[in-house]
């Protein structure tokens, strides 16, 4: 399951989404939150799902897109539909993407994590060295100065996209063996980019 939210250029300090995780019969599940903040000053101060705090994996401020990218997670979220509350350190624009997974390693759900910030180009890649077989790589790509579309590479599935003046998207790729994997992106115009992957 996946869902997304965009503030459409309107500054916010908090947002609440209604998110469905899983039916009660599913075990070893994971809720993953991706956040793009439209500046490099503010960040997510905290997030909860059904009142339970999410854990931050990465927080990166880009020196080329001037935005902040973050990924958060919660193991075994409450089944059913519940509120996801995201708070920010200040007033900011934001894009959020939420995805849920099952069959996740219950003791070590998060493996490798990487970030890159890149100059103007019509394509970019990021390499991720997975730590276990049958991993999912979940990536977040952000562009500047905008007015361009993002196309993920072969084998990557787009979870959500925001095609506004601050283009952002989330996608994932299933892998077989542990080791190096490359996430690729093409842009409809030359753009600076920031990419975060876990």
KEZA-62067 format. One record per residue: x, y, z of N, C-alpha, C in turn. Coordinates in steps of 0.1 Angstrom, whole numbers, m for minus. Example, Ala and Ser with C-alpha at 12.3 -4.5 7.8 and 13.67 -1.06 7.14 Angstrom:
// KEZA-62067
(r (132, m57, 78), (123, m45, 78), (132, m33, 78))
(r (128, m22, 71), (137, m11, 71), (129, 0, 79))
//
This chain:
// KEZA-62067
(r (8, m12, 0), (0, 0, 0), (9, 12, 0))
(r (4, 23, m6), (11, 36, m6), (2, 47, m6))
(r (6, 59, m2), (m2, 71, m2), (8, 83, m2))
(r (3, 94, m6), (12, 106, m7), (4, 119, m3))
(r (12, 129, 0), (7, 142, 3), (16, 153, m2))
(r (10, 164, m7), (18, 175, m11), (11, 188, m6))
(r (19, 197, m1), (14, 210, 5), (11, 220, m6))
(r (14, 217, m19), (11, 225, m30), (16, 239, m29))
(r (28, 241, m23), (34, 254, m22), (30, 262, m10))
(r (20, 256, m2), (15, 263, 10), (24, 258, 22))
(r (29, 268, 30), (37, 264, 42), (28, 258, 52))
(r (33, 248, 59), (26, 241, 69), (36, 238, 81))
(r (30, 235, 93), (39, 231, 104), (36, 217, 109))
(r (25, 211, 104), (21, 198, 107), (11, 193, 97))
(r (10, 180, 96), (0, 174, 87), (m5, 160, 93))
(r (m17, 157, 91), (m23, 144, 95), (m29, 137, 83))
(r (m24, 125, 81), (m30, 116, 70), (m36, 104, 76))
(r (m47, 99, 69), (m53, 87, 72), (m47, 76, 64))
(r (m40, 66, 70), (m32, 56, 63), (m37, 42, 67))
(r (m39, 34, 57), (m42, 20, 60), (m29, 12, 60))
(r (m27, 4, 70), (m14, m4, 71), (m17, m18, 65))
(r (m22, m27, 74), (m25, m41, 70), (m37, m47, 77))
(r (m42, m57, 72), (m52, m65, 79), (m46, m72, 91))
(r (m53, m76, 101), (m47, m81, 114), (m40, m94, 111))
(r (m42, m101, 100), (m35, m114, 98), (m21, m113, 93))
(r (m16, m101, 90), (m3, m99, 85), (7, m97, 96))
(r (19, m103, 95), (30, m102, 105), (42, m96, 99))
(r (52, m92, 107), (65, m86, 103), (63, m76, 92))
(r (55, m66, 96), (52, m55, 87), (60, m42, 90))
(r (60, m33, 81), (68, m21, 82), (61, m9, 75))
(r (60, 2, 82), (55, 14, 76), (67, 24, 74))
(r (68, 29, 61), (79, 37, 58), (74, 51, 53))
(r (79, 61, 59), (76, 75, 56), (87, 82, 49))
(r (85, 88, 37), (95, 96, 30), (90, 110, 31))
(r (99, 120, 34), (96, 134, 35), (106, 142, 27))
(r (101, 151, 19), (108, 161, 12), (104, 175, 17))
(r (113, 183, 23), (109, 196, 28), (116, 206, 19))
(r (108, 216, 16), (112, 226, 6), (122, 236, 10))
(r (130, 233, 20), (142, 242, 23), (152, 233, 31))
(r (164, 239, 33), (174, 232, 40), (176, 237, 55))
(r (165, 243, 60), (165, 248, 74), (156, 240, 83))
(r (144, 236, 78), (134, 229, 86), (136, 214, 84))
(r (131, 206, 93), (130, 192, 92), (118, 186, 99))
(r (117, 173, 99), (106, 166, 106), (110, 165, 121))
(r (103, 171, 130), (106, 170, 144), (101, 157, 150))
(r (92, 151, 144), (86, 138, 149), (74, 134, 141))
(r (72, 121, 141), (60, 115, 134), (55, 103, 142))
(r (42, 102, 142), (35, 91, 149), (25, 84, 140))
(r (23, 71, 142), (12, 64, 136), (4, 57, 147))
(r (m9, 61, 147), (m18, 56, 158), (m12, 59, 172))
(r (m5, 71, 173), (1, 75, 185), (15, 69, 188))
(r (20, 60, 180), (33, 54, 182), (43, 61, 174))
(r (54, 65, 180), (65, 73, 173), (72, 64, 162))
(r (74, 71, 151), (83, 65, 141), (97, 68, 144))
(r (106, 60, 138), (121, 61, 140), (127, 67, 128))
(r (136, 77, 130), (143, 83, 119), (154, 75, 114))
(r (155, 72, 101), (166, 65, 95), (177, 75, 90))
(r (173, 85, 82), (182, 94, 76), (176, 108, 76))
(r (184, 118, 77), (180, 132, 75), (191, 139, 67))
(r (189, 144, 55), (199, 150, 47), (195, 163, 41))
(r (203, 173, 42), (201, 186, 36), (209, 187, 24))
(r (203, 190, 12), (210, 191, 0), (216, 204, m3))
(r (228, 205, m7), (235, 217, m11), (233, 221, m25))
(r (225, 213, m33), (222, 216, m47), (208, 218, m49))
(r (199, 212, m42), (184, 214, m44), (179, 223, m33))
(r (187, 225, m22), (184, 234, m11), (171, 229, m3))
(r (169, 215, m4), (158, 209, 3), (163, 199, 13))
(r (155, 194, 21), (158, 183, 31), (150, 171, 28))
(r (157, 159, 28), (151, 146, 25), (152, 138, 38))
(r (142, 131, 42), (142, 123, 54), (134, 110, 51))
(r (138, 99, 58), (131, 86, 58), (129, 82, 72))
(r (117, 78, 75), (113, 73, 89), (106, 59, 87))
(r (106, 51, 98), (99, 39, 98), (93, 35, 111))
(r (83, 26, 110), (77, 20, 122), (75, 5, 119))
(r (81, m4, 128), (79, m18, 127), (66, m22, 132))
(r (59, m32, 126), (47, m37, 130), (36, m27, 134))
(r (33, m18, 125), (23, m8, 128), (9, m14, 131))
(r (1, m7, 138), (m12, m13, 141), (m20, m15, 129))
(r (m27, m27, 128), (m34, m30, 116), (m46, m21, 114))
(r (m51, m19, 102), (m63, m11, 99), (m59, 3, 95))
(r (m68, 12, 96), (m66, 26, 92), (m65, 35, 104))
(r (m54, 43, 105), (m51, 51, 116), (m45, 64, 112))
(r (m44, 74, 120), (m38, 87, 116), (m23, 86, 117))
(r (m16, 92, 106), (m2, 94, 106), (0, 109, 108))
(r (6, 113, 119), (8, 127, 122), (23, 131, 120))
(r (26, 141, 112), (39, 145, 109), (41, 159, 114))
(r (50, 162, 122), (53, 176, 127), (66, 181, 122))
(r (67, 194, 119), (79, 200, 114), (85, 210, 124))
(r (98, 213, 123), (104, 222, 132), (100, 237, 130))
(r (94, 239, 118), (89, 253, 115), (80, 252, 103))
(r (75, 264, 99), (66, 265, 87), (74, 262, 74))
(r (69, 253, 66), (76, 249, 54), (67, 242, 44))
(r (71, 241, 32), (64, 233, 22), (69, 219, 23))
(r (61, 209, 19), (65, 195, 20), (58, 186, 11))
(r (65, 175, 7), (59, 163, 0), (61, 151, 9))
(r (51, 143, 11), (52, 131, 19), (48, 119, 11))
(r (55, 108, 13), (51, 95, 7), (51, 85, 18))
(r (41, 76, 18), (40, 65, 28), (38, 52, 21))
(r (45, 42, 25), (44, 28, 19), (44, 18, 31))
(r (37, 7, 29), (38, m4, 39), (42, m17, 32))
(r (50, m25, 40), (55, m37, 35), (53, m48, 45))
(r (52, m61, 40), (51, m72, 50), (62, m82, 47))
(r (64, m92, 56), (75, m101, 54), (88, m95, 56))
(r (89, m85, 65), (101, m78, 67), (109, m85, 78))
(r (122, m84, 78), (131, m89, 88), (127, m83, 102))
(r (122, m90, 111), (117, m84, 123), (127, m78, 133))
(r (140, m83, 132), (150, m78, 141), (159, m68, 135))
(r (160, m67, 121), (169, m57, 115), (162, m53, 102))
(r (151, m45, 102), (143, m42, 90), (150, m32, 81))
(r (160, m25, 86), (167, m15, 78), (181, m19, 76))
(r (186, m19, 64), (200, m22, 61), (208, m10, 56))
(r (213, m10, 44), (221, 1, 39), (213, 14, 37))
(r (220, 25, 38), (213, 38, 36), (224, 47, 30))
(r (220, 55, 20), (229, 64, 13), (222, 76, 8))
(r (230, 86, 5), (225, 99, 0), (235, 105, m9))
(r (230, 112, m20), (239, 120, m29), (232, 133, m33))
(r (240, 143, m34), (235, 156, m39), (243, 159, m51))
(r (236, 163, m62), (242, 164, m75), (240, 177, m83))
(r (249, 181, m91), (248, 192, m99), (238, 190, m111))
(r (237, 200, m119), (227, 200, m130), (231, 189, m140))
(r (221, 180, m143), (222, 169, m153), (208, 164, m157))
(r (208, 157, m168), (195, 151, m172), (193, 137, m168))
(r (203, 132, m160), (202, 118, m155), (211, 117, m143))
(r (207, 108, m133), (216, 106, m121), (214, 91, m117))
(r (224, 87, m109), (223, 73, m103), (228, 74, m89))
(r (224, 64, m81), (229, 62, m68), (231, 47, m65))
(r (242, 44, m59), (245, 30, m57), (242, 26, m42))
(r (236, 15, m40), (232, 10, m27), (238, m4, m26))
(r (245, m7, m15), (251, m20, m13), (242, m27, m2))
(r (232, m35, m7), (223, m42, 3), (230, m51, 12))
(r (225, m53, 24), (232, m61, 34), (226, m75, 35))
(r (215, m78, 28), (208, m91, 29), (202, m94, 16))
(r (200, m107, 13), (193, m111, 1), (179, m108, 2))
(r (172, m107, m10), (158, m104, m11), (154, m91, m4))
(r (162, m80, m6), (160, m67, 0), (151, m59, m9))
(r (145, m49, m4), (138, m38, m11), (147, m25, m9))
(r (150, m18, m20), (156, m5, m19), (145, 5, m21))
(r (143, 14, m12), (133, 25, m13), (140, 38, m14))
(r (137, 45, m25), (145, 57, m28), (136, 69, m29))
(r (142, 81, m27), (135, 94, m27), (143, 103, m36))
(r (137, 109, m47), (145, 118, m56), (138, 131, m57))
(r (146, 142, m56), (141, 156, m55), (149, 164, m65))
(r (142, 173, m72), (149, 182, m82), (148, 196, m79))
(r (157, 204, m85), (157, 219, m84), (163, 224, m97))
(r (158, 234, m104), (148, 244, m99), (133, 241, m102))
(r (130, 229, m107), (117, 225, m109), (113, 225, m124))
(r (100, 223, m126), (94, 223, m139), (100, 211, m148))
(r (103, 200, m142), (108, 188, m149), (102, 176, m143))
(r (101, 165, m151), (96, 153, m146), (107, 143, m143))
(r (104, 133, m134), (114, 123, m130), (109, 110, m135))
(r (118, 102, m141), (115, 89, m146), (124, 79, m140))
(r (120, 70, m131), (129, 60, m125), (133, 49, m135))
(r (144, 43, m133), (150, 34, m143), (143, 20, m143))
(r (147, 12, m152), (142, m2, m153), (143, m10, m140))
(r (132, m17, m137), (132, m25, m125), (128, m17, m113))
(r (126, m4, m114), (121, 4, m103), (107, 8, m104))
(r (99, 7, m94), (85, 10, m94), (82, 23, m86))
(r (76, 32, m93), (72, 45, m87), (61, 43, m77))
(r (63, 48, m65), (53, 47, m54), (44, 59, m54))
(r (50, 71, m56), (43, 84, m56), (51, 94, m63))
(r (45, 105, m68), (52, 115, m75), (45, 129, m73))
(r (52, 139, m71), (47, 153, m70), (53, 161, m82))
(r (45, 164, m92), (50, 172, m103), (45, 186, m102))
(r (52, 193, m93), (49, 207, m91), (62, 215, m93))
(r (63, 227, m87), (75, 235, m89), (87, 229, m81))
(r (85, 218, m73), (95, 212, m66), (94, 197, m68))
(r (97, 192, m80), (94, 178, m83), (101, 168, m74))
(r (93, 158, m69), (98, 148, m60), (91, 135, m63))
(r (98, 124, m61), (91, 111, m63), (97, 101, m53))
(r (90, 90, m50), (95, 79, m43), (93, 66, m51))
(r (103, 57, m50), (102, 45, m58), (109, 34, m50))
(r (108, 21, m55), (115, 10, m49), (119, 0, m59))
(r (128, m8, m55), (133, m19, m64), (136, m31, m55))
(r (131, m43, m60), (133, m55, m53), (146, m61, m58))
(r (154, m66, m49), (167, m72, m52), (168, m87, m48))
(r (176, m94, m54), (177, m109, m52), (189, m111, m42))
(r (201, m108, m46), (213, m111, m38), (218, m99, m31))
(r (224, m101, m20), (230, m90, m12), (242, m84, m21))
(r (244, m71, m20), (255, m65, m28), (251, m52, m34))
(r (259, m48, m44), (257, m35, m50), (246, m34, m60))
(r (238, m24, m59), (227, m22, m68), (227, m7, m71))
(r (222, m4, m84), (222, 10, m88), (208, 15, m91))
(r (204, 25, m85), (191, 32, m88), (194, 43, m98))
(r (186, 43, m109), (188, 53, m120), (176, 62, m122))
(r (179, 74, m127), (168, 84, m129), (171, 92, m141))
(r (161, 95, m149), (163, 105, m160), (153, 116, m158))
(r (156, 128, m162), (148, 140, m160), (145, 146, m173))
(r (133, 152, m174), (129, 158, m187), (137, 171, m191))
(r (144, 176, m181), (153, 188, m184), (164, 187, m174))
(r (175, 193, m177), (187, 193, m168), (183, 200, m155))
(r (186, 193, m144), (182, 197, m130), (193, 193, m120))
(r (194, 201, m110), (202, 196, m98), (193, 186, m91))
(r (199, 176, m84), (191, 166, m78), (197, 162, m64))
(r (188, 156, m56), (192, 150, m44), (185, 136, m43))
(r (192, 126, m39), (186, 112, m39), (190, 106, m25))
(r (180, 100, m19), (182, 93, m6), (176, 79, m8))
(r (184, 69, m4), (179, 55, m5), (182, 47, 7))
(r (173, 38, 11), (174, 29, 22), (170, 15, 18))
//
